[in-house]
Amino acid sequence: MLQTMAQGWLLFELTDSVIMLGYLGAAASIPTILMTLFGGALADRINKRHVLMTTSISIFFLLALLALLDATAYITPWGVIAIAAVVSVITGFDWPTRAAIFPHLINKEDMMSAVALNSIIWQSSRMVMPMIGGFVIALVGTWLVFALCALGFLSMFFVMAGLKIESPKVIETREKQSTLEQVKEGLSFIIHNKVFLILISLSYAAMFFGMSHMQLMPAFSSLLEAGEQGYGLLLSATGVGAVVGTILIGSYQDSKRLGHIMLGSATMAGLSIFVFAFIAAFGDSFKHAFFLAIISILIAATFNSMFMISSMTVLQLRVPDHLRGRVMGFHGVTYSMIPLGGLSAGFIASISSPPTAIAISTSLFLLFILYITISRAEIRKLSMKNY
């Protein structure tokens, strides 16, 4: 979380350009998307703990380098983007491996609670760290944020080094498959299982169209005249909302109407982002515009979290274990859609404005939800009672 916010702020300081924020989004997402396809296959073939140790120590060195270049004023806009791209390549192996190792640590009947608990820990960092990061950037600079990020990945390396877990046995016939054949097998499973195809597609749309504002947040902070600390508060509000959504969705883990809850949550998240864009566009006409923007972002994050946790739980419970790394790797691409959506929104914002770009993106997302709601009964009828 700190890494993403500091990269965005540093680049915006160096360039004052929304399109450069879009390029940063592309660098942080496209390599991950491409590598995740193979990272999921790798997670199904070799020791997952060793993969996570390797990715953690590699990202540590890259972020330490970024901190050094930033502190010594040798950093350039394209240097920020280049390091983000290399980190993105490594993340393509890291994310699907994390998703694949997760179910081996818990019992099946505890899946919803475990996904929620994992999300609370993750979203709590979104709630607290950007606020702290905003103050650190204002008082010291982005270099210290990058240094703290590097230490975080170093600690992850030592955690994984000390973790004891049995590696699941790999079926011999699958060991003989090439990596490309394994990727095709995982993709074929998704295509031929409509619930997986629809939920993963909807997750992609939620991030690409519904969360693209996250990549342009430095520009929104500037529009709202909030500065570094306001930027941190806007990002922290998404974390607060995500934690609230995580707590709320836990009450529906046995619901017979889970499908309706998922679709309704996604819709409310999109509508709230539309309100945020409206407030940013006409902030001069509102009293307490920044406060209203914070509230709309918080509500959007609450409903987005409810959708993501419930949909991920359904996928984790349905996926066969021997395909888990690949299938959840495809799902892991979801989070790379945020910066990639920022590239698209950045282009639109460069010829119009950030609020206009986000309003267009959100409208497309809401239309997609409407289509799924009307045409896909299997999603509306999803229920945890089926598991």
C-alpha positions as CSV (number, residue, x, y, z in Angstrom):
1,M,0.0,0.0,0.0
2,L,2.8,2.4,0.9
3,Q,4.7,1.5,-2.2
4,T,1.7,2.3,-4.5
5,M,0.9,5.6,-2.9
6,A,4.5,6.8,-2.8
7,Q,5.2,5.8,-6.4
8,G,2.2,7.8,-7.5
9,W,3.0,10.8,-5.5
10,L,6.6,10.9,-6.4
11,L,5.8,10.6,-10.1
12,F,3.1,13.3,-9.9
13,E,5.6,15.6,-8.2
14,L,8.2,15.0,-10.9
15,T,5.9,15.4,-13.8
16,D,2.5,17.0,-12.7
17,S,1.0,14.7,-15.4
18,V,-2.1,12.4,-15.2
19,I,-1.0,10.5,-18.3
20,M,2.3,9.7,-16.6
21,L,0.2,8.2,-13.7
22,G,-1.4,6.1,-16.4
23,Y,1.9,4.9,-17.7
24,L,2.9,4.0,-14.1
25,G,-0.4,2.0,-13.9
26,A,0.5,0.1,-17.1
27,A,4.0,-0.7,-15.8
28,A,2.6,-1.9,-12.5
29,S,-0.1,-4.1,-14.1
30,I,0.7,-5.4,-17.5
31,P,3.8,-7.4,-16.5
32,T,1.9,-8.9,-13.5
33,I,-1.0,-9.9,-15.8
34,L,1.3,-11.7,-18.2
35,M,3.4,-13.3,-15.6
36,T,0.5,-14.4,-13.4
37,L,-0.6,-16.8,-16.1
38,F,2.7,-18.7,-15.7
39,G,3.0,-17.9,-12.0
40,G,-0.1,-19.9,-11.3
41,A,1.3,-22.9,-13.1
42,L,4.6,-22.5,-11.2
43,A,2.6,-22.5,-7.9
44,D,1.1,-25.8,-8.9
45,R,4.4,-27.4,-9.7
46,I,7.0,-26.4,-7.1
47,N,7.3,-25.6,-3.4
48,K,5.1,-22.5,-2.8
49,R,7.1,-21.4,0.3
50,H,10.3,-21.2,-1.7
51,V,8.6,-19.2,-4.4
52,L,7.4,-16.6,-1.9
53,M,10.8,-16.4,-0.2
54,T,12.4,-15.6,-3.6
55,T,9.8,-13.0,-4.6
56,S,10.0,-11.3,-1.2
57,I,13.7,-10.9,-1.2
58,S,13.8,-9.7,-4.8
59,I,11.2,-7.0,-4.2
60,F,13.2,-6.0,-1.0
61,F,16.3,-5.2,-3.1
62,L,14.3,-3.3,-5.8
63,L,12.5,-1.1,-3.3
64,A,15.8,-0.5,-1.4
65,L,17.3,0.7,-4.7
66,L,14.3,3.0,-5.3
67,A,14.7,4.5,-1.8
68,L,18.4,5.1,-2.4
69,L,17.9,6.8,-5.8
70,D,15.1,8.9,-4.4
71,A,17.1,10.0,-1.3
72,T,20.1,11.0,-3.5
73,A,17.9,12.8,-6.0
74,Y,19.1,10.5,-8.9
75,I,15.6,9.2,-9.5
76,T,13.8,10.1,-12.8
77,P,10.2,9.6,-13.8
78,W,11.1,6.7,-16.1
79,G,13.2,5.3,-13.4
80,V,10.2,5.1,-11.1
81,I,8.2,3.4,-13.9
82,A,11.0,1.0,-14.7
83,I,11.3,-0.3,-11.1
84,A,7.6,-0.5,-10.8
85,A,7.6,-2.7,-14.0
86,V,10.2,-5.1,-12.6
87,V,8.4,-5.4,-9.3
88,S,5.3,-6.1,-11.3
89,V,7.0,-9.0,-13.1
90,I,7.9,-10.5,-9.7
91,T,4.4,-9.9,-8.4
92,G,3.1,-12.0,-11.2
93,F,4.7,-15.0,-9.5
94,D,4.0,-13.9,-6.0
95,W,0.2,-13.3,-6.0
96,P,-1.0,-16.7,-7.4
97,T,1.4,-18.5,-5.1
98,R,-0.1,-16.7,-2.1
99,A,-3.6,-17.6,-3.2
100,A,-2.6,-21.2,-3.7
101,I,-0.9,-21.6,-0.3
102,F,-3.7,-20.0,1.6
103,P,-6.2,-22.9,1.7
104,H,-3.5,-25.3,3.0
105,L,-3.3,-23.3,6.2
106,I,-7.0,-23.6,7.2
107,N,-10.0,-26.0,7.4
108,K,-12.6,-25.9,4.5
109,E,-15.5,-25.0,6.8
110,D,-13.6,-21.9,8.0
111,M,-13.1,-20.6,4.5
112,M,-15.4,-17.5,4.6
113,S,-14.1,-16.5,8.1
114,A,-10.5,-17.0,7.0
115,V,-10.9,-15.0,3.8
116,A,-12.5,-12.2,5.9
117,L,-9.8,-12.3,8.5
118,N,-7.1,-12.2,5.8
119,S,-8.9,-9.3,4.2
120,I,-9.1,-7.4,7.5
121,I,-5.4,-7.7,8.0
122,W,-4.7,-6.5,4.4
123,Q,-7.4,-3.8,4.5
124,S,-6.2,-2.5,7.8
125,S,-2.9,-1.7,6.2
126,R,-4.8,0.2,3.6
127,M,-6.6,2.1,6.4
128,V,-3.6,3.0,8.5
129,M,-0.5,3.0,6.2
130,P,-1.6,5.7,3.6
131,M,-2.5,8.1,6.4
132,I,0.9,7.5,8.0
133,G,2.6,7.6,4.6
134,G,1.0,11.0,3.8
135,F,2.6,12.5,7.0
136,V,5.9,10.8,6.3
137,I,6.0,12.2,2.7
138,A,5.1,15.7,4.0
139,L,7.7,15.6,6.8
140,V,10.6,13.6,5.3
141,G,9.9,12.5,1.7
142,T,9.0,9.5,-0.4
143,W,12.4,7.9,0.0
144,L,11.6,6.9,3.6
145,V,8.4,5.3,2.5
146,F,10.2,3.2,0.0
147,A,12.7,2.2,2.7
148,L,9.9,1.1,5.0
149,C,8.3,-0.9,2.1
150,A,11.7,-2.7,1.6
151,L,11.8,-3.6,5.2
152,G,8.3,-5.0,5.0
153,F,9.2,-7.4,2.2
154,L,12.4,-8.4,4.1
155,S,10.2,-9.3,7.1
156,M,8.0,-11.4,4.8
157,F,11.1,-13.3,3.6
158,F,11.9,-14.3,7.2
159,V,8.3,-15.2,7.9
160,M,8.2,-17.6,5.0
161,A,11.6,-19.0,5.8
162,G,10.2,-20.0,9.3
163,L,6.9,-21.3,8.1
164,K,6.4,-25.1,8.1
165,I,3.8,-26.4,5.7
166,E,3.4,-29.7,3.9
167,S,3.6,-29.3,0.2
168,P,0.6,-31.0,-1.5
169,K,1.5,-33.9,-3.7
170,V,1.4,-33.2,-7.4
171,I,-0.1,-35.9,-9.7
172,E,2.5,-37.5,-11.8
173,T,0.7,-37.0,-15.1
174,R,0.5,-33.3,-14.4
175,E,4.2,-33.1,-13.8
176,K,4.8,-34.1,-17.4
177,Q,2.7,-31.3,-18.7
178,S,4.5,-28.2,-20.1
179,T,3.9,-24.9,-18.4
180,L,1.9,-23.7,-21.4
181,E,-0.3,-26.8,-21.3
182,Q,-0.9,-26.2,-17.6
183,V,-1.9,-22.6,-18.3
184,K,-4.3,-23.8,-21.0
185,E,-5.8,-26.3,-18.6
186,G,-6.5,-23.7,-16.0
187,L,-8.0,-21.3,-18.6
188,S,-10.1,-24.1,-20.0
189,F,-11.5,-24.8,-16.6
190,I,-12.6,-21.2,-16.1
191,I,-14.1,-20.9,-19.6
192,H,-16.2,-24.1,-19.2
193,N,-17.4,-23.2,-15.6
194,K,-19.7,-20.3,-16.1
195,V,-19.7,-19.2,-12.4
196,F,-15.9,-18.9,-12.5
197,L,-16.0,-17.1,-15.8
198,I,-18.6,-14.6,-14.8
199,L,-17.3,-13.9,-11.3
200,I,-13.7,-13.4,-12.5
201,S,-14.9,-11.2,-15.4
202,L,-17.0,-9.1,-12.9
203,S,-14.0,-8.8,-10.6
204,Y,-11.9,-7.6,-13.5
205,A,-14.5,-5.0,-14.4
206,A,-14.9,-3.9,-10.8
207,M,-11.2,-3.1,-10.6
208,F,-10.6,-1.8,-14.2
209,F,-13.6,0.4,-14.4
210,G,-14.8,0.7,-10.8
211,M,-11.5,1.4,-9.1
212,S,-9.4,3.2,-11.7
213,H,-9.8,6.4,-9.6
214,M,-7.2,4.9,-7.2
215,Q,-4.4,5.3,-9.8
216,L,-5.4,9.0,-10.4
217,M,-5.8,9.8,-6.7
218,P,-2.9,12.3,-6.6
219,A,-4.7,14.3,-9.2
220,F,-7.9,14.1,-7.2
221,S,-6.1,15.2,-4.1
222,S,-4.8,18.2,-6.1
223,L,-8.3,19.1,-7.4
224,L,-9.6,19.0,-3.8
225,E,-6.6,21.1,-2.6
226,A,-5.8,18.4,0.0
227,G,-2.0,18.1,-0.4
228,E,0.1,15.1,0.7
229,Q,-1.8,14.5,3.9
230,G,-5.2,14.7,2.2
231,Y,-3.9,12.2,-0.4
232,G,-3.0,9.8,2.4
233,L,-6.4,10.4,4.0
234,L,-8.2,9.6,0.8
235,L,-6.4,6.3,0.4
236,S,-6.9,5.5,4.1
237,A,-10.6,6.0,3.7
238,T,-10.6,3.2,1.2
239,G,-9.0,1.0,3.8
240,V,-11.5,2.0,6.5
241,G,-14.4,1.2,4.1
242,A,-12.8,-2.1,3.2
243,V,-12.5,-3.2,6.8
244,V,-16.1,-2.2,7.4
245,G,-17.2,-4.2,4.4
246,T,-15.2,-7.2,5.5
247,I,-16.9,-7.2,8.9
248,L,-20.4,-6.8,7.4
249,I,-20.0,-9.6,4.8
250,G,-19.2,-12.0,7.6
251,S,-22.8,-11.7,8.7
252,Y,-23.9,-13.1,5.4
253,Q,-21.6,-16.1,5.2
254,D,-24.6,-18.5,5.5
255,S,-27.0,-16.4,3.4
256,K,-29.3,-18.0,0.8
257,R,-29.2,-14.8,-1.2
258,L,-25.4,-14.4,-1.5
259,G,-25.7,-13.8,-5.3
260,H,-28.0,-10.8,-4.8
261,I,-25.8,-9.4,-2.1
262,M,-22.7,-9.7,-4.4
263,L,-24.4,-7.9,-7.3
264,G,-26.0,-5.3,-5.0
265,S,-22.7,-4.5,-3.4
266,A,-20.9,-4.1,-6.7
267,T,-23.7,-1.7,-7.9
268,M,-23.5,0.4,-4.7
269,A,-19.7,0.6,-5.0
270,G,-20.0,1.9,-8.6
271,L,-22.7,4.5,-7.7
272,S,-20.6,5.8,-4.8
273,I,-17.6,6.3,-7.0
274,F,-19.8,8.2,-9.4
275,V,-20.7,10.5,-6.5
276,F,-17.0,10.9,-5.7
277,A,-16.3,12.0,-9.3
278,F,-19.2,14.5,-9.1
279,I,-17.9,16.0,-5.9
280,A,-14.4,16.4,-7.2
281,A,-15.6,18.0,-10.4
282,F,-17.8,20.6,-8.6
283,G,-16.0,20.8,-5.3
284,D,-16.1,24.6,-5.4
285,S,-19.9,24.4,-5.2
286,F,-19.9,22.3,-2.1
287,K,-19.2,23.1,1.5
288,H,-16.8,20.5,3.0
289,A,-16.1,19.0,-0.4
290,F,-13.1,17.1,0.9
291,F,-15.1,15.6,3.7
292,L,-17.9,14.5,1.3
293,A,-15.3,13.0,-1.0
294,I,-13.9,11.0,1.9
295,I,-17.4,9.7,2.8
296,S,-18.2,8.6,-0.8
297,I,-14.8,6.8,-1.1
298,L,-15.4,5.0,2.2
299,I,-18.9,3.8,1.1
300,A,-17.5,2.6,-2.2
301,A,-14.8,0.7,-0.6
302,T,-17.2,-0.9,1.9
303,F,-19.4,-2.3,-0.8
304,N,-16.5,-3.3,-3.0
305,S,-15.0,-5.3,-0.2
306,M,-18.3,-7.1,0.4
307,F,-18.4,-8.1,-3.3
308,M,-14.7,-9.2,-3.5
309,I,-14.7,-11.3,-0.3
310,S,-17.9,-13.1,-1.1
311,S,-16.9,-13.8,-4.7
312,M,-13.4,-15.0,-3.8
313,T,-14.9,-17.3,-1.1
314,V,-17.2,-18.9,-3.7
315,L,-14.2,-19.5,-6.1
316,Q,-11.9,-20.9,-3.3
317,L,-14.6,-23.4,-2.3
318,R,-15.3,-24.5,-5.9
319,V,-11.8,-24.8,-7.4
320,P,-10.2,-28.3,-7.6
321,D,-7.0,-28.3,-5.5
322,H,-4.7,-29.4,-8.4
323,L,-5.9,-26.3,-10.4
324,R,-5.9,-23.9,-7.5
325,G,-2.7,-22.0,-8.3
326,R,-3.6,-21.4,-11.9
327,V,-7.3,-20.6,-11.4
328,M,-6.7,-18.3,-8.4
329,G,-3.7,-16.9,-10.4
330,F,-6.2,-15.8,-13.1
331,H,-8.3,-14.3,-10.3
332,G,-5.2,-12.6,-8.9
333,V,-5.0,-10.6,-12.1
334,T,-8.0,-8.7,-10.6
335,Y,-5.9,-6.4,-8.6
336,S,-3.6,-5.5,-11.5
337,M,-6.7,-4.2,-13.3
338,I,-6.7,-1.1,-11.0
339,P,-3.5,0.5,-12.3
340,L,-4.3,-0.8,-15.9
341,G,-7.7,0.9,-15.6
342,G,-5.8,4.0,-14.5
343,L,-3.9,4.0,-17.8
344,S,-7.2,4.1,-19.7
345,A,-8.6,6.8,-17.3
346,G,-5.4,8.7,-17.6
347,F,-5.7,9.0,-21.3
348,I,-9.3,10.2,-21.0
349,A,-8.4,12.6,-18.2
350,S,-5.5,14.1,-20.2
351,I,-8.0,15.3,-22.9
352,S,-10.9,16.1,-20.4
353,S,-10.5,15.9,-16.6
354,P,-10.0,13.2,-14.0
355,P,-13.7,13.4,-12.8
356,T,-14.9,13.0,-16.4
357,A,-12.7,10.0,-16.9
358,I,-13.9,8.3,-13.7
359,A,-17.5,9.1,-14.5
360,I,-17.2,7.4,-17.9
361,S,-15.4,4.3,-16.4
362,T,-17.9,3.9,-13.6
363,S,-20.9,4.2,-16.1
364,L,-19.4,1.3,-18.1
365,F,-19.0,-0.8,-14.9
366,L,-22.6,-0.2,-13.9
367,L,-23.9,-1.2,-17.3
368,F,-21.9,-4.5,-17.1
369,I,-23.4,-5.2,-13.7
370,L,-26.9,-4.5,-15.0
371,Y,-26.2,-7.0,-17.9
372,I,-25.0,-9.7,-15.5
373,T,-27.9,-9.1,-13.1
374,I,-30.5,-9.5,-15.9
375,S,-29.0,-12.3,-17.9
376,R,-27.2,-14.6,-15.5
377,A,-29.5,-16.4,-13.2
378,E,-26.7,-18.7,-11.9
379,I,-25.1,-15.7,-10.3
380,R,-28.3,-14.3,-8.7
381,K,-29.0,-17.8,-7.2
382,L,-25.6,-18.3,-5.6
383,S,-25.8,-19.4,-2.0
384,M,-23.4,-20.5,0.6
385,K,-25.9,-23.2,1.4
386,N,-24.5,-25.0,-1.7
387,Y,-21.2,-25.6,0.1
